[in-house]
Amino acid sequence: MAGLLRKSSFLVTDLARVYSEQLAGFLGTYGGIETLLGLTDGGPVPRPAVGDDVEGLAGLDDLIAMADRSQDDVLTRADLADLEHLCLCRVADAPDGVLLRRAYFAVGQHAKTHRLSAALLSLALRGERDAQSIDDAMDLLCCFTSDLRQVCQGDDLYRHALTWRGVLLRNWSVWAWRMFWARLVAPLDQPDTLDSAVASFVEGLPHTTVRQALRLDLPDLVDPAGNLLPAEHEILAQRPGSERLWDPLTIVRMLAVGAHRLDHLGGGSLASFSDDRDAEDLGPRYVAAWLARNADRRLADAVAQQAHAAFGRADAVSRRKLHWTQHGLKMPTRLRREGDRWRVEGEEGYGPMSLRLNTFRSVLHQLGVLAPDGDHWTIGRHHAEITA
């Protein structure tokens, strides 16, 4: 769109076509959210549903007036210059910002959760915390702050931080499983056998037992007082090389740490970290059971068996998703069989699953809850309003 906007005038239809080819624009994406927050009535053609607060949507009047003035769907740069007050960079102090803060933090069943998460994120991003990413900042605050109860200054915020602790620690295990699969199938960018792919995966593993490698040789998970230690960060820092894919030993060590965390979590942390379904669904309980069964086996043999099981599991999941299309049966999978050989189409995802914290920070910034302060973040002018 930037190229079109450099012109002195442009057709709205051209901009719309570049932005989205959906006939209803982004109504399907945002319509449900707007209805949930009570901004619209949820009708086929949504109408405002804000009661006495209809002035909060006054910005739409400016857009409608501009549309009425424009000729033949033509907009000029001057038209947009008159609407600078509608820019997202100014929404915090606009009527829209007031309405959005109230909708997000003051009404509805999720408002308290939003307020507590905003307060935690504000604490995590305070300048004194040294973290490479926003996820790391939340990790350090919620998981590895020994005086967390004092830092949170309130039982509700402390309990919410413990729930986040379980989510954040679980995300390490999810990331490790993504790496497991991506690394396992990486050699299959060219047709080869599954046995060959498994052999490549385990060839660099140390000649030791599962117990030795995945229990005794792990970093400490807690200190003498029982406070969690950042073993996940330590393992990641120790991995050899700088490849985007972790080496197999780092992967299985990270999975093992997740399983051992079961012994150190309780209450809300444990509930958000793991549940009974994990015993069958590659969760920490599944890994804990695998570690117990294979404790005295040679590490490479046990991992090879799990790798073969991963291929079987992937095939079973794909078959469950088999469905008819107008072109015949379709099985959604990148792993394709060619005789007795297999190949993977495209590249499997290997990054951490997003917790949407960057998006949340962006929203808080736009609404004036957070503000940049040089290289750090600080509380914004509307912070007290939503965390009180």
Salt bridges, closest charged atoms under 4 A:
ASP14 OD1 - ARG17 NH1 3.23
ASP53 OD2 - ARG102 NH2 2.99
ASP62 OD2 - HIS85 NE2 2.93
GLU84 OE1 - ARG90 NH2 3.68
ASP93 OD2 - ARG381 NH2 2.63
ASP93 OD1 - HIS382 NE2 2.84
ASP139 OD2 - HIS233 NE2 2.55
ASP155 OD1 - ARG149 NH1 3.28
ASP156 OD2 - LYS112 NZ 3.26
ASP156 OD1 - ARG159 NH2 2.59
ASP192 OD1 - ARG341 NH1 3.46
ASP195 OD1 - HIS308 NE2 3.41
GLU232 OE1 - ARG261 NH2 2.73
GLU243 OE1 - ARG183 NH1 3.76
ASP275 OD2 - ARG277 NH2 2.65
ASP278 OD2 - ARG170 NH1 2.90
ASP281 OD1 - ARG313 NH2 3.12
ASP296 OD1 - ARG211 NH1 2.25
ASP301 OD1 - ARG298 NH1 2.93
ASP315 OD2 - ARG319 NE 2.95
GLU338 OE2 - ARG343 NE 2.10
GLU345 OE1 - ARG336 NE 3.39
GLU345 OE2 - ARG343 NH1 3.23
GLU347 OE2 - ARG244 NH2 2.48
GLU348 OE1 - ARG334 NH1 3.17
GLU385 OE2 - ARG101 NE 2.98
GLU385 OE1 - HIS382 ND1 3.13
